[in-house]
Every structure is written in structure tokens, then in C-alpha cells.
Amino acid sequence: MQQIINFVIRNKTFLLFLLLFGIALSLTIQSHNYHKSQFINSANFLSGGVYGTFSGIDDYFGLKEKNNALIEENQLLRAQLSNTQNEVDSTWTDSISNGTFKYYNAKVYRNNYASTNNYLLINKGKKDGVQQDFGVLTSKGIVGIIENTSNGYSTVLSILNTKSRVNARIKATNHMGSLKWDGNSLELTQLTDISKFAPVKVGDTIVTGGSSSIFPAGIGIGSIHDFSLDPSGDTYTINVKLFNDMTNIGYVYIVENEDAEEINTLENGIND
């Protein structure tokens, strides 16, 4: 306390000046509208900058939480969309699209794309309800199919795997074929067994066909890059440019067809 008193005594002249200056400035601002508005604008600018800085810092550290919230929201929206698609899209005429699809979100821990037999590792497994033959996709398009599961993890057979086979169709014409990969370009997969009578056009969209119990019908895959007739002359082989950048997959959705067991049982009975 004594130090404060000594400081005031030593600097009484300067402190008196500051006091009188403050009073004069206040009277000037209060008595002139222009000065008053300029003062308020300056104060708002300063306080806004300070709050903006702290808000930016808070937003930065909250990105992970917000990102997870967006993933969960997209998961819910995708489930609602797929379960009502048959009501709003007349091109969904196959029986599989009438099934009930459940979605899980997952993070990709590892993504191999440098070989001909590529896999992804994701952080969801048996304890999360994930099983073999569930589909895996992003908001842009399909990624692959669950092949093996442990308690907390699963491996995904990538569509960039020469063993992968996915039922697909040309969206504009509904011509069905089989999507597989020739092991070359990371951007292109091949759609085979498309009739030579199909009106194929560069740029047409390729989507899941819905003739299996893995993916809902109409999920995006890519667009037609180019095409050629097979040596037999009866069918096309179509190069499909993927919607997904398969070298940059961070988060995915796992899709479960809750009617798959019933559908597979019926199909196995017919085959027997």
C-alpha cells in the first residue's frame, strides 16, 4: 500500500494531467455527435477483433467435435434418404432398394492403394455391429466391401482391388454390368458385360445396380471416361472415372442391409 501512495506522490502531476485529459475527452465526445459515433465505432472494432480472435481459437480447437457432429448428421440423412428413395426416385425399381439400410460412421486408419490387392483398415468392428459383406462408401461414392472383422476393427476390400466385384449400372439407361479393376489407373475402374446395343455416352453416370444385398441402388460410383467393344463384339468395356479420390479417404460410412439375411436365404433356396 505504501508503494502505491509513493507512486502517486511521485507522479501526481502526470496523473492529474491524465485525469483532466480524460474528463476533457469525455466532455468532447458527449457534446459532439460525430466524435461520439467515431468513438463507438472504434470501440466496437476493437472489441469485435478481440472476440473474433478468441472465437477463431475456440473454433479451431472445436473442429474435431464439429466434424464428428457433421459425420453423424450426414449418417442420419443418408439413412433417411436411402430408406425413402423408392418413394422419390422412380428409377429404383429393383426389390433391394425397398430394404432397410442402417449406417455407421467410421474412420480410416490405413488405406493401401499401391498394389493390385488393396485394402483399407477402419476403426469399427464386431462390437459395433459391423459384419462381413457390409458396404463401405463416402458422400461421393462407394469405397469397397467389408471382408474381415475383429472386435474393434475391420478390413475393407477396396474397389481398387483386382478381386473386387460390384454390381453396377448406367444410370441413364439402367443397363447392368459388373464393376472390376484392371490394376492400372487409381482413377479408373472398368464396367464390363454391357450390351453393345446400350446407348453408351461419355460422361454418363455409373451407380450401384441394387441387384445384390450389399449396396442400395443408385449410390454413385463415377462417370464414363471412355469405352470400347470387347474382342467378341457383343459387349462394351467401359472405363469409369471414380467420384472418390481413392488415395485420400479419411472418413467413411458403413452400410448394412437389415434385410440381407432374408434375401440371401431366398436366393440360396432358388439356387439349390
N, C-alpha and C positions, 0 to 999 in steps of 0.2 A: 504493500500500500504506500509506504514511504517513497518507494521508487517512482510510483505513478505521480505523487504530489511533486516530487523533484523535477520530473519530466515536464509537468505542466508549468511550473515556475520558470524553468529554463527556456521554454518555448512559448511563453504566454503571448508574446507579440504576434508570432506566426499563427497560433491557434485562434487569436482574436480576429486576425485577417481572414482566416478560413470561415469563421462563423459569420462575419459581416458579409463576405463574398457569397456565402450560401443563402443568406437572407435576401440579399440584393437579387441574386439569380432567381430565387423563388418568386419574389415580387414581380420581376420582369416577365416570367413565364405565365403567371396567373393573370397579369393585366393585358397581355397581348395574345390573341387567339392563334396567330401564326406561330409564335415561339412555343406556345403550349402544344400545338399539334405536332411540331417538329420534335419536341421532347418526347411525346408519347410514342411517335413512330420509331425514334431511336431506341427507346426502352423496349418496345415490342421486338425490334430487330435483334437486340442483344439477348433478351430472354428467350426468344424463339430459337436463336442459334445455339444457346446453351442446352435447351430442352431437346432440340433436334439432334445434337451430338450424343446426348445420353440415350435418346431413343434409338439412334443408329447402333450404339454399342449394345443396347438391350436386344435389338432385333438380330444382331449378328450372333450373339450367344444363344438366341432362341431359335435359330434356323433349324436345328435338328428336330426340335419339338414340333415346329410348324410343318416341317417336311413330313414327319410321321403322321401328323394330322391330315395333311393333304392326301397321303397314300391311303389312309383308312377311309377318307371320304370318297376317293376315286374307286376304292374297292367296293364300297356300298353302292355307288352309282352304277358301276359296271354290272354288279349282280342284279340290280333292278332292271337295267337295260336288257340284259340277256334273257331274263325271265318274262319280259313283256314284249320282246322283239317280234314274236309271231303275231302280235296284235297290230303292230305299226309298220311292218315290212312285209309286203305281200310276196316277196321273193323267197321267204322262208317257208317252203312247202314240205320239207322233209320232217320225219317224225322226231328226230333227235332234237330239233330246235324247240320242241314242246316240253323237253325235260326241264328239271330244276337244276340250276347251276349255282354252286357255292364258291365263293372266292376267298383266298387267303393272300395276305401280302408277305413278301419275303425279301431278304437282302442277299445279293450275290456276293459270296466270299471268294470265289475263284471262277475265272472264265477262260477256258482254253479255246484257242481258235487257230493255232499254228500247225496243227496236224490234220490228218484226214478223219480222225475219230475224236471229235471234240466234245467236251463235257463242261457243264457248269456245276458249281457247288453252292447250295443255298442253305440258309440258316433255319429251315423248318423241316421237321421230320415226323416220326410216328406219334410222338406225344402231342403234336399239333393237329393230328388227324390226316396228315399227308400220306398218301399211298402210291404204289407203283401205278403208272399209266394215267396219272393226272396231267392235264395240260399246263403249260407254263407260257405266259405272254407278258407283254408290256402294253401301255396305252397305244403304241404304234402298231403292234402286230405280234405274231406268235414267235416264241423263242425255242421251244422244244417240249419234251415229254419226260416226266419223272421216270427214272429207270430203277434206282435203288434208294432205300431209305434206312437211316439209323434212327435212334431215339430223337436226336435233335437236328439232324441234317439230312439232306437228300442230294443225289446227283441227278442232273438233267441231261438227257441225250439231246444235244444241240441239233438244230436243223442244219448246221454246218458239220454234219457227221454223215459219212457215206452209208451208214446203216439206217439212217432216219428215213421214214416213210410217212407222209401226211396226206390225207385225202383233201384235195383242193379243187376249186372250180373257177372258171372265168365268170366274174360277177355279172357282166352284161348279157351273157348268153346261157349261163348255167351248165355249160359243158364241163364234165367231170374228168379229173385225171389224178395222177399220183405225183406228189412233190418229193423230189430227192435231190441230193447234192453230188456233183461230179468231182468234188475235191479240189477245184481250181480257185475261182474268184471268191473272196469273202463277201462280195456284194451280190452275187448271183446264185440262185438255185434253179433247178430245172423242173418244169412241169411236163410230164410225159403222158402218152396214151390219149392225147386229144385228137379227135377225129379230124381228118383232112377237110371235112365238109363244114367244120366250125368256122364262123366268120371271125378270125383272129386279127386283132389290131394292136399295133404298138401303143403302149400307154394304157391299155385296158387293165383294170384292177383284178388281182387274184386274191381270193378269200378262201377260208376253210369251207369244205363242202358240206360238213354235217352228216356224212354217212358213216361216221364212227362215233363211239360214245365218249371220245376224249375231248374234243373242242366243240363249242357251239358253232352252228353255221354262221357264216358271214364275218368271221374275225379276219382282219386284214393280214395279208402276207407281203404283198408287193405289187409291182406293176410290170407289164410285159415290156421287156427290153428289146428282144428280137426273137425270131422263131425260124424254124426250117423243117422241111419234111424229112422223116426218117428214111433210111435206105429202102424200106419196104414200100414207101409211097402212100401208106394208109393213114399214118398219124403224124402229128406235129411233135417236135420237142421245142419247148418254149423256155427261153431264159427269162427268169423273173428277178427283177431288181428289188431287193428286200426293203421294206419300210424301216426296219430296225437296222441300226449300226451294230452289228453283232460283236464288234470289238469294244463296245462301250455300253455294257449293260450293268446298271447299278442296282435297281430295284425291280422286282417282278411280281406278277400276280399268278397264283396257282389256282387252277380252275378244276372243280370236282363236279362231275355229273352225278347227282344223287340217284338218278335212275339207271346208272350204268350196269349195276349187277343184274337188274331185271331184264334190261335189253340184251346183255351178253348171254344170259341164260336162255332167252328165247332164240337168239341167233344160233347158239350151240345146239339147241334142240333141232333146229331146221337142218343144220349141217350133218347131224347124226342120222 
